C-alpha cells in the first residue's frame, strides 16, 4: 500500500459518519470569501475576523457527526433560499427583457404581468385573479 493510499484510507475512516459539504456549508464558504475580500479592500479587521468565524463554523458543520441537526439546518436554509433565489432569477429576467416587455403589477392581487412594448393601451386580464384593467405598454 502506497503512502497516498494510506492517506486516502485514513481520510475515509475519519470522514465516516460525517455529512461533508452541503448547500449551507458551501453558502457559508462563499460568504466567508466575500467577507474576506471586503476586509482586504476596505481594510476592516472586523470583516476579517467575521470571515474567519464563518469559515470555522462552516468547517464545524462539515465535520459534525450530528447528522439530524445538520439536515434540519440545511433544510431550513434551502427553504429560505429557494424563495430568494427565484425572486433574484425573476428580477434578472425582467432586466434582460426590459426592451421587449413592460412589467407591472396587478392592482388587485399584486402578481407580475408583462406586456409586449408598443401595443398601446389595452385591457389586461390578470391570469391569477381574473381582474380586468387598462394598461398602456
Residue, then its C-alpha position, 0 to 999 in steps of 0.5 A: x500500500x502506497x503512502x497516498x493510499x494510506x492517506x486516502x484510507x485514513x481520510x475515509x475512516x475519519x470522514x465516516x459518519x460525517x455529512x461533508x459539504x452541503x448547500x449551507x456549508x458551501x453558502x457559508x464558504x462563499x460568504x466567508x470569501x466575500x467577507x474576506x475580500x471586503x476586509x482586504x479592500x476596505x481594510x476592516x479587521x472586523x470583516x476579517x475576523x467575521x470571515x474567519x468565524x464563518x469559515x470555522x463554523x462552516x468547517x464545524x458543520x462539515x465535520x459534525x457527526x450530528x447528522x439530524x441537526x445538520x439536515x434540519x439546518x440545511x433544510x431550513x436554509x434551502x427553504x429560505x433560499x429557494x424563495x430568494x433565489x427565484x425572486x433574484x432569477x425573476x428580477x434578472x429576467x425582467x432586466x434582460x427583457x426590459x426592451x421587449x416587455x413592460x412589467x407591472x403589477x396587478x392592482x388587485x392581487x399584486x402578481x407580475x404581468x408583462x406586456x409586449x412594448x408598443x401595443x398601446x393601451x389595452x385591457x389586461x386580464x390578470x391570469x391569477x385573479x381574473x381582474x380586468x384593467x387598462x394598461x398602456x405598454 
